[in-house]
């Protein structure tokens, strides 16, 4: 149950993000290209109004919610360079396009609405930097599994159809309490442990390094990893 103060912030943010989501969707539907300056300022203003309405210095629950918001906003913002008081082009990612902005805002709106009506529960505390990093690694693994599953086990298609937005991925989405690093990540581990999944054998390089280590810097599968624990 959120406090009255938090409910007010959620309601105001819902209205603001809905307005911005509608604007971005209209731009995409009209196939209208924004200049880099226009796109960057739009992204920055979204971050600025979000921080202003959330006002994380007021209370602990608002500080926690601001951390949740940053987890979504980082899709378009470089948060290390973000300053709500002054616009700088480098605070916005260089690889962002109009359709990506639109998808982020649609997902953000969905998240805030579900947070407001209680479908998404608030984290019990602020996450540490290490916990955030681990959550991001696990999310990346789940997305890799979803891509593999969507292509079918034989790589020829026919797997489960993926949804277009990360916010629509059911229990593996931001909508499903992404901050919970204790939550079992069964699908990601099944991808590595599936018996019909090519890992290491006669057709692979016996000196090949663990893909988990190559991509994330360490292996999270321990003794279950076929690369790190070869006979």
C-alpha positions in Angstrom: 0.0 0.0 0.0 1.5 3.3 -1.1 1.2 6.4 0.9 -1.0 9.3 -0.1 2.0 11.3 -1.1 3.4 8.5 -3.2 0.0 7.9 -4.9 -0.1 11.6 -5.8 3.3 11.4 -7.4 2.4 8.3 -9.3 -0.8 9.9 -10.6 1.0 13.0 -11.8 3.7 11.0 -13.4 1.2 8.7 -15.2 -0.4 11.8 -16.8 3.0 13.3 -17.8 4.4 10.0 -19.3 1.1 9.3 -21.1 1.3 12.8 -22.8 4.9 12.2 -23.8 4.1 8.6 -25.0 1.3 10.0 -27.2 3.6 12.6 -28.6 6.3 10.1 -29.5 3.9 7.6 -30.9 2.4 10.3 -33.2 5.9 11.2 -34.5 6.6 7.5 -35.3 3.2 7.0 -36.9 3.7 10.0 -39.1 7.2 8.7 -40.0 8.6 12.0 -39.0 12.3 12.2 -38.2 13.4 14.4 -35.3 16.8 16.2 -35.4 19.4 15.0 -32.9 18.8 18.1 -30.9 15.0 17.6 -30.8 15.4 14.0 -29.8 18.0 14.6 -27.2 16.0 17.4 -25.6 12.9 15.3 -25.6 14.7 12.5 -23.8 16.3 14.9 -21.3 13.0 16.6 -20.5 11.4 13.2 -19.9 14.1 12.5 -17.3 13.9 15.9 -15.8 10.1 15.9 -15.3 10.3 12.4 -13.9 12.8 13.3 -11.3 10.9 16.5 -10.4 7.6 14.7 -9.9 9.1 11.7 -8.0 11.2 14.1 -5.9 13.4 11.3 -4.4 14.8 13.5 -1.5 11.3 13.7 0.1 11.2 10.1 1.5 12.7 6.7 1.3 9.8 5.2 -0.8 10.2 8.0 -3.3 14.0 7.4 -3.5 13.3 3.7 -4.2 10.8 4.6 -6.9 13.3 7.0 -8.5 15.8 4.1 -8.7 13.0 2.0 -10.5 12.5 4.9 -12.9 16.2 5.2 -13.7 16.2 1.5 -14.5 13.8 2.3 -17.4 15.1 5.8 -18.3 18.6 4.4 -18.9 17.3 3.0 -22.2 17.6 6.5 -23.6 19.7 8.4 -21.0 23.3 8.2 -19.9 22.5 8.6 -16.3 26.1 9.3 -15.3 25.9 12.5 -17.3 22.3 13.4 -16.6 21.8 16.7 -14.9 18.1 17.8 -14.5 19.2 21.4 -14.1 21.1 21.7 -17.4 20.8 20.0 -20.8 23.9 18.4 -22.2 23.8 16.3 -25.4 26.0 13.6 -23.9 23.4 12.8 -21.3 21.4 11.1 -24.1 22.5 7.9 -25.8 23.8 8.4 -29.3 22.1 5.3 -30.6 18.5 6.3 -29.8 15.9 6.6 -32.5 12.3 7.8 -32.5 10.8 4.3 -32.4 13.0 3.2 -29.5 12.0 6.3 -27.5 8.3 5.5 -28.2 8.7 1.9 -27.0 10.5 3.1 -23.9 7.7 5.5 -23.0 5.0 3.0 -23.7 6.7 0.6 -21.3 7.4 3.3 -18.8 3.7 4.2 -18.8 2.7 0.6 -18.3 5.1 0.2 -15.4 3.9 3.3 -13.6 0.3 2.4 -14.0 0.9 -1.1 -12.6 2.9 0.3 -9.8 0.1 2.7 -9.0 -2.6 0.1 -8.9 -0.5 -2.4 -6.9 0.1 -5.0 -9.7 3.8 -4.3 -9.2 5.1 -4.2 -5.7 7.7 -1.8 -4.5 11.2 -3.1 -3.7 11.8 -3.3 0.1 14.9 -1.2 -0.1 17.4 0.5 -2.5 19.5 -1.8 -4.5 23.3 -1.6 -4.3 25.3 -1.0 -7.5 26.4 -4.7 -7.5 22.8 -5.9 -7.1 21.8 -3.8 -10.1 24.6 -5.2 -12.2 23.7 -8.7 -11.3 20.0 -8.1 -12.1 21.0 -6.6 -15.5 23.2 -9.7 -16.3 20.4 -12.1 -15.4 18.0 -10.0 -17.6 20.4 -10.2 -20.5 20.6 -14.0 -20.1 16.8 -14.3 -20.1 16.6 -12.2 -23.3 19.2 -14.4 -25.0 17.1 -17.5 -24.0 13.9 -15.8 -25.3 15.6 -15.1 -28.7 16.8 -18.7 -28.9 13.4 -20.0 -28.0 11.8 -17.7 -30.5 13.9 -19.2 -33.3 13.1 -22.7 -32.4 15.4 -25.4 -31.0 16.7 -26.2 -34.5 17.3 -22.6 -35.4 14.6 -22.7 -38.1 11.9 -20.9 -36.4 8.7 -22.2 -34.9 9.6 -21.5 -31.3 7.5 -19.5 -28.9 6.7 -16.1 -30.4 8.3 -13.2 -28.6 6.4 -10.1 -27.8 7.6 -6.8 -29.1 8.2 -5.0 -25.8 10.4 -5.9 -22.9 7.5 -4.7 -20.7 5.2 -7.4 -22.1 7.4 -10.4 -21.3 5.3 -11.7 -18.4 7.2 -12.8 -15.4 10.6 -12.1 -17.0 10.0 -8.3 -17.5 10.5 -5.1 -15.6 6.9 -5.5 -14.7 7.8 -8.5 -12.7 10.0 -6.9 -10.0 13.2 -6.8 -11.9 15.1 -5.8 -8.8 14.6 -9.1 -7.1 18.0 -10.7 -7.6 17.0 -13.6 -5.2 14.3 -14.7 -7.6 15.2 -18.0 -9.4 16.1 -17.4 -13.0 15.0 -20.8 -14.3 14.6 -20.0 -18.0 18.1 -18.5 -18.3 19.6 -21.6 -16.6 17.6 -24.0 -18.7 19.0 -22.5 -21.8 22.5 -23.4 -20.7 21.6 -26.8 -19.4 19.2 -28.0 -22.1 20.6 -31.4 -23.4 19.9 -30.5 -27.0 21.6 -27.1 -26.8 25.1 -27.1 -28.5 27.7 -26.4 -25.9 31.0 -28.2 -26.1 31.7 -31.4 -28.0 33.3 -33.0 -31.0 32.4 -30.1 -33.3 33.7 -27.3 -31.0 37.0 -26.0 -30.0 38.0 -27.7 -26.7 39.9 -24.6 -25.7 36.9 -22.3 -26.3 36.3 -20.0 -23.3 33.0 -20.0 -21.4 30.6 -17.6 -23.2 29.3 -16.4 -19.9 32.8 -15.3 -18.9 33.5 -13.8 -22.3 30.3 -11.7 -22.2 29.8 -10.9 -18.5 33.3 -11.3 -17.0 32.4 -14.3 -14.8 30.4 -17.5 -14.9 27.3 -17.8 -12.9 26.6 -21.5 -13.4 29.4 -22.9 -11.2 29.8 -26.7 -11.5 26.9 -26.9 -13.9 28.8 -25.1 -16.6 30.0 -27.4 -19.4 32.8 -25.0 -20.4 34.3 -24.3 -17.0 34.1 -27.9 -15.8 35.3 -30.0 -18.7 36.6 -33.5 -18.1 
